[in-house]
Amino acid sequence: MKKLTPAGKRAFKFLGIFFFITMAISGVFFYQFIKGEGMRIGSDVPRIDHSDYYNIEGKIYVTPWSSIPSRIKDADAASFRVLKNSPWGRASVGVDKNRVYCGEFALDGLDPARVKIVSPQYYSDGQTSYFCSYNPALYDAMWKYMFKLFFSAFGFTDYPQSYYFPFARLDTNVSISPLTQNPNVATDGKFAFYKGKILHGADIANLRNIKEKEFYLDNFVLKHGSGDSKEILTDGKSVFWDAEIIDFITSDQIYLLKVNFGKEFLYEPARGAIYTQKEMLDRTN
């Protein structure tokens, strides 16, 4: 049998170490996956008032989109209740005698005794106001989540939550009210807010949603729908996409076209102007 050269021995040793590390990391992630599945709350456990909150043995948990439960450690279970904010009957906001919560996070400054639902995603006590989405979002990029999952296996962190309810404190100290039929929008009488962010330069008297049209496949059959866009607004002078003014001339005819599950085009038919992914498209292409 031919002996390995020194270089071959080093390569063999390196491959052995690499294989061991790979298998060890894979084992940790597999263990964490199995552990996470075991942590899920069963369907037989009742929710608090049909929300994403649970009271389990005097401890409050929240599970955005039925993800791994996250315990709200400071919540007072005896006084905990939910504010029904979602049009689908689910709730992302909870209140106890001490705090108001958006998902698992306490909303600093919001008075639990005076908090009111202003609209499906806005809350205020008359001075302090917050946006709290009823739609969960991914916490981190996947690689960040994997790092957290790895460190939690060794007890350095709690088991990571994959989803959360986005929230933001409004830069105002007066009462707020709904603006348009868009649940993402509110006003304090001076500024318009989109998901809690100020729409700088927006004329609140003329702010409105634009229309959207959607084409999608359902069992290989092309179908379509229409309604108001929740992401794009106009005040007759400017167009706002996710709270940012975009370089697009508005008109009464513009609409958002959604196709192929996620592709979006802002279209103005009179001029043939198309805007997508934060840039204008050449109509000749």
N, C-alpha and C positions, 0 to 999 in steps of 0.2 A: 504493500500500500504506500502510495507516494505521500511524503510528509508535506505539510503546509509550509509555505514560505513565511517569514516574519510578517510580510504585508498581508498575506492570506489570513494569518492568525488574528491580526488586528481587525481585518474586515469581518471575520467570523465573530469575533468578540463584540464588535460594534453592532452587528445584526442581531446577536443574542440579546444585548442590552435594549436595543430598539424594540425587539419583539416583546420583551418582558414589560417595558414601559407601556407599549401599546395595549397589551392585554390587561395590565393593571388599570389603566385609565378606562378602558372599555368596561371592565368589571365594576368600577366605581359608578360609571354612568348607568349601567344596567341595574345595579343595586338601587341607585337613586330613583330610577324609573319605576321599579317595582314598589319601592317605598312610597313614591308619590301616588301611584294608583291605589295603594292601601289607605292613603290619607283622604281620599275623596269621600264626600258626604253622600250617603245612600239616598235614593229617591224616597225612601220611607220616612226620612227625617223632615218634619214640617219646617217650612220657612216662616220667618216673622212677617206676617201679613202679606204673604205671596211675594216677598222681596228676595234679594240676593243675600239677605242676612239670616243667621241662625242663632238661636239661643240653645247651647248644648251644655247642660249641667252647670248653668249659671255663668257661662262664658260666651261672649259674642264673637261670631265668625262671619266673614264675608267671602263669597265665591263668585267673582265676575265671570260670566259665561261658563258657569259650572267648573271652574278651574280648581286648583288645589286650594283648600280653605286657608284663609289668613286670619289669625286671631287679632282682635282689637284689644290689646292688653289693658288699656286704661278705661274701657267702656264700662259703664254701670249697668249691669244686666237688668236690675230691678226696675229702672226707669227708662230703659231703651225702647224706642219706637221708631217707626220709619215714616218718611214723608213720601207719599205716593206721587211720584213725578213723571213716570213713564206712561206714554199713551198705550202701552201694551200691558199695563198693570204691574210691572216690576218696578222696583225702586232702588236707586243708588245712593240715597241720602238717609242717614240715620241720626237720631237725636237722643241724648240722655240728659240728665239733670245738669251736667257740667259742660258738654261740648256738642257740636254739630259735626258730622262726619260725611265725607264724600268717599264712599267705599270704605277703606281702612284708615284714611287720613283725616285727622282733626282739622277743621277749618278755623284757624286762629282768628279771634276777634268777633266771630259771629255768635250772638247771644242766643242760646238754646231756648230761652223763655219767650223771645220775641221773633224768632225766625219765621218767615212766611215764604210760601211758594209763589214766586212772581210769575213764572212761566215754567214749562216742563224741565228747563235746565238752568234756571236762575233762582237764587235764594237771597233774601235780604232781611235784616232786622231794622231797616229804616236808615241805617248809617253805613254798616258794613255789608257788602254784597259779594256774592260768588257765583261763578259759573261752575256747574258740575254736570258732566255729560252722563246720559243714561246709556251711552254706547261704550262698552269697554274697548281699550286699546292695548296693544302689546307693550309690555314694560320696556324691553330693551331689544337691541339687535340680538340675533340668535347666539352669536359668539359670546356676548356679554352674559346672556342667560346661562350658557354652558359653563362659563367660569364660576358663576354664582352657585350653580348646581354642584360643581366639583368641590368648592370650598365648604359647602354645607354638609358634604359627606363626612368631613372631619370635624364638624362641630364649630367651625369658625363663624358661620352665619346660620340664620334660620333657613328652612327650605324656601327657595325663591318662588315668588308669585309670578306667573307668566302674564297676567292681565291686570289692569287697573282702570279706574274711572278717571279720565282726565279732568282737571279742575284748574281754576285760576281766580285770583282775587281781583275785583274790579278797582280801577284807579279812580274812585269817587267816594265821597262820604255823605251823599244824599240818597234819597230813595230812588229806586229804578222801576221801570215798567216795560211791558213787552213792546216790541216794535216789529211790524209786519207779522205774518203768520209763521215766520221762520223761528223754530225753537232755539237756534243758535244766536239770535239777535235780541238785544235789549237796549234801553236808553235811560240816561239820567236827566234827560231834557236838554242837555248840552251836547253830549257825545253819543254816538252809537257804538255798541260793543258787539264784537263777533267772537264767540267762544271766550268771552272775558277780555279780549283785546280791543283797544280803541281802534275804530275805523277812522283814521286821520283824514280829514278833508271831506268826510261824507256829509251830505245835506240830509239831515234826519227827516225833514218834512217830505222829502221825495224819494227816500230810500225804499226799494222794493226788490222782491225776488225776480229772477228771470225764469223763463220756462225751460224745461228740459224734456228731451225725447230720448227714449231708451229702446234699443233693439237687442234682443237676446234669444238664445236657443233654449227651447223647452222640449226635451225628448226629440231632438233633431228637427223641431219645427220652429221657424223664425217667428218671433212674436215681438210686439212693441207696446210701449206704455208712455204716458206723458204726465207732467205735473210741474210743480215748482222746484227749482234747484235750491238745495240747502247750503251749497258752497259758494255760489256766485250771486252778487247783488249789484244793483246799479242805482244811482240817484239821478239819472238823466244826463249827467256830465262825465262821470267816471264809472269804471267797472272794477269791482273788488272781488278778488278770488282768494279765499282763505285769508281775509283781512288785509291783503296787499292790493294796492292799485296796480293794474296791469295796463300795458300799452295797447289799448283796444278802443276804438271809437264806438260808443254805444248808440243804440237806436231801439225803437219799440219792437223791432223784429228779431233781435238777437235771441238765440237759445243755445242751450248746452246739449250736445249730441253725445250719447253714451253708447258704445258698441263693444262687442267682444269682451265683456266682463272686465271693465277697468279702463279702457281707452276712452278718453274724453276730449271733445273738440268744441270750442266755442265758435259759433257760426253766425255770421251776419249775411243773410241771403241777398240783400240789395246790392252789396259791394262784392259779394263772394269772398269776404274776409274770413280766414280761419286762424284760430289761435289754440295752441295746445302745448302742454308741458312748458309753460312760461315763455313761449316764443311764438312769433307770427310765422305762418307758413306761406310760401310763395304760391299764389293761386294757379300759377302755370304748371306746378309740379303735380 
